[in-house]
């Protein structure tokens, strides 16, 4: 497969190779940029803003996620797919490590083991088989099991587990992390059903699907995680490496 080959992976594109074939999916990525800007404003107001390099990096990644996703939902090529998924993967790994060290004060070895387990789970989760009859329209469209959403289950599990551990410890970030897990569960549902409800989501003369809702809800999730880091993950709460 060449880097410039087209990828038709969403209801809204409907096999159309044009740049603006997915206007709702493309424009909804503004939500990530708004989340990054709002978090940056919050971070800039902190007295220790100049010392918060990890938090600034996470904020920047959210902006890059929005940019990469916009490229994929306009160019719809293999190289654009990498621009879309790579920043997401980096954010997930980076935030898990951040949460382990800054929120849970985990030793370096424990954090490394958790990251290793997460990477293994991410690699294999997408290959979990399922009954094609569960989502017949999605399967008929040539999409993988549950429209590829199973690959995100380790991220959802990590949010639930870390949120639970923070609640047990009465950590102030626990509420935001668990709220983020709830939002992520809803957004995964919309991602999964994109093709199944395609014919029932007509707007402005074309089918739209539900992928744009996945973007907007994920932007809300990332904003919650950024705020948790900004408000509750400063150096005063961190452990030394």
Secondary structure, 3 states (H helix, E strand, C coil): CCCCCECCCCCCCCCCCCCCCCHHHHHCCHHHHHHHHHHHHHHHCCCCHHHCHHHHHHHHHHHHHHHHHHHHHHHCEHHHHHHHHHHHHHHHHHHHHHHHHHHCCCCHHHHHHHHHHHHHHHHHHCCCCCCHHHHHHHHHCCCCHHHHHHHHHHHHHHHHHHHHHHHHCCCCCHHHHHHHHHHHHHHHHHHHCCCCCHHHCEECCEECCCHHHHHHHHHHHHHHHHHHHHHHCCHHHCCCC
